[in-house]
Amino acid sequence: MKESREMPSSQEDQSQFVKNSVLYKEFLAERAEILKHKWIESEKAGKDIGFEKALLDWIVKHRSNWREKRMREAKTDVK
């Protein structure tokens, strides 16, 4: 019996729904910012600081301002 590697259409639909959701897009945008922060801080430190340290540092130092900016931009885009 051949095993199918394709997802059934209902799972494909759910997967596409998730990928198109605002929440998922925000997650991806936030993750990209954290990875950029990780790269910058690792360069400054002269070594890889790791994702967890970068995540915590970014949350403390940048998350609030980043979210506010995203919300302002979203409101401007809607008009």
Biopython code that builds the backbone (N, CA, C, O; Angstrom):
import numpy as np
from Bio.PDB.StructureBuilder import StructureBuilder

atoms = [
    (1, "MET", "N", (0.843, -1.178, 0.000)),
    (1, "MET", "CA", (0.000, 0.000, 0.000)),
    (1, "MET", "C", (0.890, 1.243, 0.000)),
    (1, "MET", "O", (1.787, 1.364, 0.834)),
    (2, "LYS", "N", (0.651, 2.145, -0.911)),
    (2, "LYS", "CA", (1.461, 3.356, -1.042)),
    (2, "LYS", "C", (0.975, 4.420, -0.060)),
    (2, "LYS", "O", (-0.217, 4.717, 0.022)),
    (3, "GLU", "N", (1.925, 4.983, 0.679)),
    (3, "GLU", "CA", (1.585, 6.022, 1.643)),
    (3, "GLU", "C", (1.528, 7.373, 0.928)),
    (3, "GLU", "O", (2.446, 7.737, 0.192)),
    (4, "SER", "N", (0.459, 8.098, 1.150)),
    (4, "SER", "CA", (0.309, 9.410, 0.529)),
    (4, "SER", "C", (0.968, 10.464, 1.406)),
    (4, "SER", "O", (0.733, 10.515, 2.613)),
    (5, "ARG", "N", (1.787, 11.298, 0.797)),
    (5, "ARG", "CA", (2.450, 12.366, 1.536)),
    (5, "ARG", "C", (1.692, 13.684, 1.418)),
    (5, "ARG", "O", (2.062, 14.678, 2.044)),
    (6, "GLU", "N", (0.639, 13.689, 0.618)),
    (6, "GLU", "CA", (-0.165, 14.883, 0.469)),
    (6, "GLU", "C", (-1.176, 14.969, 1.601)),
    (6, "GLU", "O", (-1.719, 13.959, 2.050)),
    (7, "MET", "N", (-1.418, 16.200, 2.055)),
    (7, "MET", "CA", (-2.410, 16.388, 3.104)),
    (7, "MET", "C", (-3.796, 16.342, 2.479)),
    (7, "MET", "O", (-3.987, 16.791, 1.349)),
    (8, "PRO", "N", (-4.758, 15.803, 3.208)),
    (8, "PRO", "CA", (-6.134, 15.872, 2.720)),
    (8, "PRO", "C", (-6.535, 17.336, 2.553)),
    (8, "PRO", "O", (-5.988, 18.217, 3.216)),
    (9, "SER", "N", (-7.485, 17.585, 1.672)),
    (9, "SER", "CA", (-7.837, 18.966, 1.349)),
    (9, "SER", "C", (-8.263, 19.759, 2.575)),
    (9, "SER", "O", (-7.975, 20.954, 2.651)),
    (10, "SER", "N", (-8.935, 19.143, 3.532)),
    (10, "SER", "CA", (-9.350, 19.885, 4.720)),
    (10, "SER", "C", (-8.133, 20.357, 5.519)),
    (10, "SER", "O", (-8.140, 21.465, 6.057)),
    (11, "GLN", "N", (-7.104, 19.538, 5.600)),
    (11, "GLN", "CA", (-5.875, 19.954, 6.285)),
    (11, "GLN", "C", (-5.154, 21.023, 5.478)),
    (11, "GLN", "O", (-4.582, 21.956, 6.040)),
    (12, "GLU", "N", (-5.185, 20.881, 4.158)),
    (12, "GLU", "CA", (-4.581, 21.905, 3.304)),
    (12, "GLU", "C", (-5.298, 23.229, 3.484)),
    (12, "GLU", "O", (-4.659, 24.278, 3.568)),
    (13, "ASP", "N", (-6.617, 23.189, 3.543)),
    (13, "ASP", "CA", (-7.400, 24.400, 3.751)),
    (13, "ASP", "C", (-7.062, 25.044, 5.086)),
    (13, "ASP", "O", (-6.898, 26.261, 5.173)),
    (14, "GLN", "N", (-6.960, 24.229, 6.119)),
    (14, "GLN", "CA", (-6.617, 24.751, 7.443)),
    (14, "GLN", "C", (-5.221, 25.349, 7.442)),
    (14, "GLN", "O", (-4.998, 26.412, 8.021)),
    (15, "SER", "N", (-4.287, 24.675, 6.798)),
    (15, "SER", "CA", (-2.920, 25.160, 6.717)),
    (15, "SER", "C", (-2.873, 26.495, 5.983)),
    (15, "SER", "O", (-2.182, 27.418, 6.414)),
    (16, "GLN", "N", (-3.599, 26.601, 4.887)),
    (16, "GLN", "CA", (-3.638, 27.853, 4.122)),
    (16, "GLN", "C", (-4.310, 28.948, 4.933)),
    (16, "GLN", "O", (-3.881, 30.101, 4.889)),
    (17, "PHE", "N", (-5.357, 28.603, 5.672)),
    (17, "PHE", "CA", (-6.043, 29.570, 6.530)),
    (17, "PHE", "C", (-5.083, 30.134, 7.568)),
    (17, "PHE", "O", (-5.046, 31.343, 7.798)),
    (18, "VAL", "N", (-4.309, 29.256, 8.193)),
    (18, "VAL", "CA", (-3.341, 29.690, 9.197)),
    (18, "VAL", "C", (-2.303, 30.606, 8.567)),
    (18, "VAL", "O", (-1.991, 31.661, 9.120)),
    (19, "LYS", "N", (-1.771, 30.218, 7.422)),
    (19, "LYS", "CA", (-0.739, 31.016, 6.758)),
    (19, "LYS", "C", (-1.257, 32.388, 6.337)),
    (19, "LYS", "O", (-0.485, 33.345, 6.263)),
    (20, "ASN", "N", (-2.543, 32.491, 6.062)),
    (20, "ASN", "CA", (-3.134, 33.763, 5.659)),
    (20, "ASN", "C", (-3.663, 34.576, 6.839)),
    (20, "ASN", "O", (-4.078, 35.721, 6.662)),
    (21, "SER", "N", (-3.653, 34.002, 8.025)),
    (21, "SER", "CA", (-4.235, 34.694, 9.174)),
    (21, "SER", "C", (-3.348, 35.855, 9.621)),
    (21, "SER", "O", (-2.125, 35.810, 9.487)),
    (22, "VAL", "N", (-3.978, 36.874, 10.145)),
    (22, "VAL", "CA", (-3.270, 38.054, 10.643)),
    (22, "VAL", "C", (-2.347, 37.655, 11.790)),
    (22, "VAL", "O", (-1.217, 38.135, 11.876)),
    (23, "LEU", "N", (-2.821, 36.790, 12.659)),
    (23, "LEU", "CA", (-2.027, 36.362, 13.805)),
    (23, "LEU", "C", (-0.724, 35.700, 13.356)),
    (23, "LEU", "O", (0.343, 35.985, 13.902)),
    (24, "TYR", "N", (-0.814, 34.824, 12.368)),
    (24, "TYR", "CA", (0.382, 34.139, 11.873)),
    (24, "TYR", "C", (1.330, 35.128, 11.207)),
    (24, "TYR", "O", (2.545, 35.039, 11.381)),
    (25, "LYS", "N", (0.781, 36.066, 10.448)),
    (25, "LYS", "CA", (1.619, 37.076, 9.801)),
    (25, "LYS", "C", (2.326, 37.945, 10.839)),
    (25, "LYS", "O", (3.488, 38.309, 10.658)),
    (26, "GLU", "N", (1.638, 38.272, 11.909)),
    (26, "GLU", "CA", (2.265, 39.047, 12.989)),
    (26, "GLU", "C", (3.372, 38.241, 13.660)),
    (26, "GLU", "O", (4.436, 38.772, 13.981)),
    (27, "PHE", "N", (3.108, 36.953, 13.866)),
    (27, "PHE", "CA", (4.122, 36.075, 14.440)),
    (27, "PHE", "C", (5.376, 36.062, 13.572)),
    (27, "PHE", "O", (6.491, 36.183, 14.078)),
    (28, "LEU", "N", (5.188, 35.916, 12.266)),
    (28, "LEU", "CA", (6.339, 35.881, 11.354)),
    (28, "LEU", "C", (7.093, 37.210, 11.349)),
    (28, "LEU", "O", (8.323, 37.226, 11.309)),
    (29, "ALA", "N", (6.365, 38.313, 11.390)),
    (29, "ALA", "CA", (7.007, 39.631, 11.407)),
    (29, "ALA", "C", (7.796, 39.824, 12.707)),
    (29, "ALA", "O", (8.914, 40.339, 12.687)),
    (30, "GLU", "N", (7.220, 39.415, 13.819)),
    (30, "GLU", "CA", (7.902, 39.536, 15.105)),
    (30, "GLU", "C", (9.137, 38.648, 15.148)),
    (30, "GLU", "O", (10.192, 39.063, 15.626)),
    (31, "ARG", "N", (9.001, 37.437, 14.652)),
    (31, "ARG", "CA", (10.134, 36.504, 14.615)),
    (31, "ARG", "C", (11.274, 37.076, 13.778)),
    (31, "ARG", "O", (12.443, 36.950, 14.144)),
    (32, "ALA", "N", (10.933, 37.703, 12.655)),
    (32, "ALA", "CA", (11.961, 38.307, 11.798)),
    (32, "ALA", "C", (12.699, 39.416, 12.540)),
    (32, "ALA", "O", (13.915, 39.548, 12.409)),
    (33, "GLU", "N", (11.973, 40.209, 13.315)),
    (33, "GLU", "CA", (12.604, 41.277, 14.101)),
    (33, "GLU", "C", (13.529, 40.706, 15.171)),
    (33, "GLU", "O", (14.611, 41.240, 15.416)),
    (34, "ILE", "N", (13.099, 39.628, 15.801)),
    (34, "ILE", "CA", (13.919, 38.985, 16.831)),
    (34, "ILE", "C", (15.198, 38.433, 16.204)),
    (34, "ILE", "O", (16.282, 38.584, 16.767)),
    (35, "LEU", "N", (15.075, 37.799, 15.050)),
    (35, "LEU", "CA", (16.258, 37.255, 14.377)),
    (35, "LEU", "C", (17.207, 38.372, 13.937)),
    (35, "LEU", "O", (18.426, 38.209, 13.990)),
    (36, "LYS", "N", (16.650, 39.502, 13.505)),
    (36, "LYS", "CA", (17.492, 40.646, 13.141)),
    (36, "LYS", "C", (18.216, 41.177, 14.386)),
    (36, "LYS", "O", (19.403, 41.502, 14.337)),
    (37, "HIS", "N", (17.486, 41.259, 15.491)),
    (37, "HIS", "CA", (18.077, 41.702, 16.754)),
    (37, "HIS", "C", (19.180, 40.735, 17.195)),
    (37, "HIS", "O", (20.238, 41.156, 17.662)),
    (38, "LYS", "N", (18.917, 39.441, 17.042)),
    (38, "LYS", "CA", (19.909, 38.414, 17.396)),
    (38, "LYS", "C", (21.188, 38.612, 16.589)),
    (38, "LYS", "O", (22.289, 38.538, 17.134)),
    (39, "TRP", "N", (21.039, 38.863, 15.293)),
    (39, "TRP", "CA", (22.200, 39.064, 14.438)),
    (39, "TRP", "C", (22.991, 40.301, 14.873)),
    (39, "TRP", "O", (24.213, 40.242, 15.006)),
    (40, "ILE", "N", (22.299, 41.416, 15.094)),
    (40, "ILE", "CA", (22.959, 42.667, 15.494)),
    (40, "ILE", "C", (23.690, 42.491, 16.821)),
    (40, "ILE", "O", (24.857, 42.862, 16.948)),
    (41, "GLU", "N", (23.006, 41.930, 17.799)),
    (41, "GLU", "CA", (23.614, 41.776, 19.131)),
    (41, "GLU", "C", (24.742, 40.740, 19.108)),
    (41, "GLU", "O", (25.718, 40.879, 19.845)),
    (42, "SER", "N", (24.621, 39.723, 18.287)),
    (42, "SER", "CA", (25.702, 38.737, 18.152)),
    (42, "SER", "C", (26.933, 39.380, 17.531)),
    (42, "SER", "O", (28.059, 39.096, 17.940)),
    (43, "GLU", "N", (26.723, 40.244, 16.547)),
    (43, "GLU", "CA", (27.843, 40.969, 15.934)),
    (43, "GLU", "C", (28.544, 41.843, 16.971)),
    (43, "GLU", "O", (29.772, 41.886, 17.032)),
    (44, "LYS", "N", (27.760, 42.530, 17.776)),
    (44, "LYS", "CA", (28.328, 43.390, 18.828)),
    (44, "LYS", "C", (29.131, 42.573, 19.830)),
    (44, "LYS", "O", (30.205, 42.988, 20.266)),
    (45, "ALA", "N", (28.602, 41.405, 20.190)),
    (45, "ALA", "CA", (29.247, 40.552, 21.191)),
    (45, "ALA", "C", (30.413, 39.751, 20.608)),
    (45, "ALA", "O", (31.236, 39.222, 21.356)),
    (46, "GLY", "N", (30.487, 39.661, 19.297)),
    (46, "GLY", "CA", (31.535, 38.884, 18.669)),
    (46, "GLY", "C", (31.302, 37.380, 18.749)),
    (46, "GLY", "O", (32.214, 36.589, 18.511)),
    (47, "LYS", "N", (30.075, 36.992, 19.085)),
    (47, "LYS", "CA", (29.702, 35.573, 19.154)),
    (47, "LYS", "C", (28.189, 35.464, 19.089)),
    (47, "LYS", "O", (27.478, 36.443, 19.313)),
    (48, "ASP", "N", (27.706, 34.286, 18.785)),
    (48, "ASP", "CA", (26.268, 34.034, 18.711)),
    (48, "ASP", "C", (25.687, 34.099, 20.120)),
    (48, "ASP", "O", (26.105, 33.347, 21.000)),
    (49, "ILE", "N", (24.730, 34.990, 20.335)),
    (49, "ILE", "CA", (24.139, 35.124, 21.670)),
    (49, "ILE", "C", (23.005, 34.136, 21.899)),
    (49, "ILE", "O", (22.564, 33.951, 23.034)),
    (50, "GLY", "N", (22.528, 33.501, 20.833)),
    (50, "GLY", "CA", (21.453, 32.524, 20.952)),
    (50, "GLY", "C", (20.077, 33.170, 20.840)),
    (50, "GLY", "O", (19.892, 34.347, 21.149)),
    (51, "PHE", "N", (19.127, 32.372, 20.394)),
    (51, "PHE", "CA", (17.781, 32.886, 20.160)),
    (51, "PHE", "C", (17.095, 33.307, 21.450)),
    (51, "PHE", "O", (16.454, 34.357, 21.494)),
    (52, "GLU", "N", (17.222, 32.502, 22.503)),
    (52, "GLU", "CA", (16.505, 32.806, 23.749)),
    (52, "GLU", "C", (16.949, 34.136, 24.344)),
    (52, "GLU", "O", (16.118, 34.940, 24.765)),
    (53, "LYS", "N", (18.255, 34.367, 24.378)),
    (53, "LYS", "CA", (18.764, 35.634, 24.916)),
    (53, "LYS", "C", (18.297, 36.795, 24.046)),
    (53, "LYS", "O", (17.881, 37.833, 24.559)),
    (54, "ALA", "N", (18.368, 36.618, 22.725)),
    (54, "ALA", "CA", (17.918, 37.668, 21.815)),
    (54, "ALA", "C", (16.426, 37.937, 21.988)),
    (54, "ALA", "O", (15.996, 39.091, 21.986)),
    (55, "LEU", "N", (15.653, 36.894, 22.135)),
    (55, "LEU", "CA", (14.212, 37.018, 22.333)),
    (55, "LEU", "C", (13.904, 37.832, 23.582)),
    (55, "LEU", "O", (13.146, 38.801, 23.531)),
    (56, "LEU", "N", (14.492, 37.437, 24.698)),
    (56, "LEU", "CA", (14.222, 38.135, 25.954)),
    (56, "LEU", "C", (14.685, 39.586, 25.894)),
    (56, "LEU", "O", (13.984, 40.480, 26.368)),
    (57, "ASP", "N", (15.856, 39.823, 25.317)),
    (57, "ASP", "CA", (16.392, 41.174, 25.199)),
    (57, "ASP", "C", (15.487, 42.029, 24.310)),
    (57, "ASP", "O", (15.196, 43.179, 24.639)),
    (58, "TRP", "N", (15.048, 41.468, 23.193)),
    (58, "TRP", "CA", (14.176, 42.197, 22.270)),
    (58, "TRP", "C", (12.838, 42.527, 22.916)),
    (58, "TRP", "O", (12.321, 43.632, 22.754)),
    (59, "ILE", "N", (12.280, 41.571, 23.647)),
    (59, "ILE", "CA", (11.000, 41.805, 24.328)),
    (59, "ILE", "C", (11.127, 42.974, 25.303)),
    (59, "ILE", "O", (10.280, 43.867, 25.323)),
    (60, "VAL", "N", (12.172, 42.965, 26.101)),
    (60, "VAL", "CA", (12.367, 44.012, 27.109)),
    (60, "VAL", "C", (12.642, 45.367, 26.459)),
    (60, "VAL", "O", (12.093, 46.382, 26.889)),
    (61, "LYS", "N", (13.478, 45.392, 25.436)),
    (61, "LYS", "CA", (13.944, 46.664, 24.883)),
    (61, "LYS", "C", (13.121, 47.207, 23.712)),
    (61, "LYS", "O", (13.062, 48.421, 23.520)),
    (62, "HIS", "N", (12.489, 46.338, 22.932)),
    (62, "HIS", "CA", (11.937, 46.802, 21.666)),
    (62, "HIS", "C", (10.489, 46.433, 21.369)),
    (62, "HIS", "O", (9.860, 47.088, 20.538)),
    (63, "ARG", "N", (9.946, 45.428, 22.003)),
    (63, "ARG", "CA", (8.644, 44.900, 21.596)),
    (63, "ARG", "C", (7.520, 45.932, 21.661)),
    (63, "ARG", "O", (6.729, 46.043, 20.724)),
    (64, "SER", "N", (7.442, 46.679, 22.743)),
    (64, "SER", "CA", (6.354, 47.647, 22.897)),
    (64, "SER", "C", (6.365, 48.679, 21.778)),
    (64, "SER", "O", (5.336, 48.946, 21.157)),
    (65, "ASN", "N", (7.533, 49.256, 21.527)),
    (65, "ASN", "CA", (7.633, 50.262, 20.459)),
    (65, "ASN", "C", (7.346, 49.652, 19.095)),
    (65, "ASN", "O", (6.687, 50.271, 18.259)),
    (66, "TRP", "N", (7.842, 48.436, 18.869)),
    (66, "TRP", "CA", (7.612, 47.761, 17.596)),
    (66, "TRP", "C", (6.119, 47.544, 17.372)),
    (66, "TRP", "O", (5.608, 47.795, 16.280)),
    (67, "ARG", "N", (5.423, 47.081, 18.402)),
    (67, "ARG", "CA", (3.979, 46.836, 18.274)),
    (67, "ARG", "C", (3.215, 48.134, 18.033)),
    (67, "ARG", "O", (2.315, 48.176, 17.194)),
    (68, "GLU", "N", (3.564, 49.180, 18.754)),
    (68, "GLU", "CA", (2.906, 50.469, 18.554)),
    (68, "GLU", "C", (3.092, 50.956, 17.123)),
    (68, "GLU", "O", (2.147, 51.432, 16.493)),
    (69, "LYS", "N", (4.306, 50.834, 16.618)),
    (69, "LYS", "CA", (4.589, 51.241, 15.237)),
    (69, "LYS", "C", (3.767, 50.412, 14.256)),
    (69, "LYS", "O", (3.213, 50.963, 13.305)),
    (70, "ARG", "N", (3.677, 49.117, 14.465)),
    (70, "ARG", "CA", (2.900, 48.239, 13.583)),
    (70, "ARG", "C", (1.427, 48.632, 13.600)),
    (70, "ARG", "O", (0.771, 48.637, 12.558)),
    (71, "MET", "N", (0.913, 48.957, 14.769)),
    (71, "MET", "CA", (-0.499, 49.344, 14.882)),
    (71, "MET", "C", (-0.749, 50.666, 14.147)),
    (71, "MET", "O", (-1.755, 50.812, 13.452)),
    (72, "ARG", "N", (0.167, 51.625, 14.301)),
    (72, "ARG", "CA", (0.035, 52.906, 13.597)),
    (72, "ARG", "C", (0.065, 52.686, 12.088)),
    (72, "ARG", "O", (-0.731, 53.271, 11.354)),
    (73, "GLU", "N", (0.983, 51.844, 11.633)),
    (73, "GLU", "CA", (1.093, 51.559, 10.201)),
    (73, "GLU", "C", (-0.160, 50.851, 9.687)),
    (73, "GLU", "O", (-0.613, 51.124, 8.575)),
    (74, "ALA", "N", (-0.715, 49.954, 10.479)),
    (74, "ALA", "CA", (-1.917, 49.233, 10.073)),
    (74, "ALA", "C", (-3.092, 50.195, 9.937)),
    (74, "ALA", "O", (-3.888, 50.068, 9.007)),
    (75, "LYS", "N", (-3.208, 51.148, 10.845)),
    (75, "LYS", "CA", (-4.285, 52.136, 10.772)),
    (75, "LYS", "C", (-4.122, 53.022, 9.551)),
    (75, "LYS", "O", (-5.106, 53.376, 8.902)),
    (76, "THR", "N", (-2.882, 53.385, 9.234)),
    (76, "THR", "CA", (-2.616, 54.219, 8.066)),
    (76, "THR", "C", (-2.939, 53.463, 6.776)),
    (76, "THR", "O", (-3.448, 54.051, 5.823)),
    (77, "ASP", "N", (-2.648, 52.171, 6.747)),
    (77, "ASP", "CA", (-2.911, 51.356, 5.560)),
    (77, "ASP", "C", (-4.408, 51.179, 5.303)),
    (77, "ASP", "O", (-4.832, 51.040, 4.156)),
    (78, "VAL", "N", (-5.199, 51.187, 6.366)),
    (78, "VAL", "CA", (-6.644, 50.968, 6.244)),
    (78, "VAL", "C", (-7.328, 52.173, 5.618)),
    (78, "VAL", "O", (-8.306, 52.016, 4.888)),
    (79, "LYS", "N", (-6.835, 53.359, 5.887)),
    (79, "LYS", "CA", (-7.480, 54.592, 5.403)),
    (79, "LYS", "C", (-7.392, 54.737, 3.933)),
    (79, "LYS", "O", (-7.886, 55.720, 3.380)),
]
sb = StructureBuilder()
sb.init_structure("model")
sb.init_model(0)
sb.init_chain("A")
sb.init_seg("    ")
for serial, (resi, resn, name, xyz) in enumerate(atoms, 1):
    if name == "N":
        sb.init_residue(resn, " ", resi, " ")
    sb.init_atom(name, np.array(xyz, "f"), 0.0, 1.0, " ", f" {name:<3s}", serial, name[0])
structure = sb.get_structure()
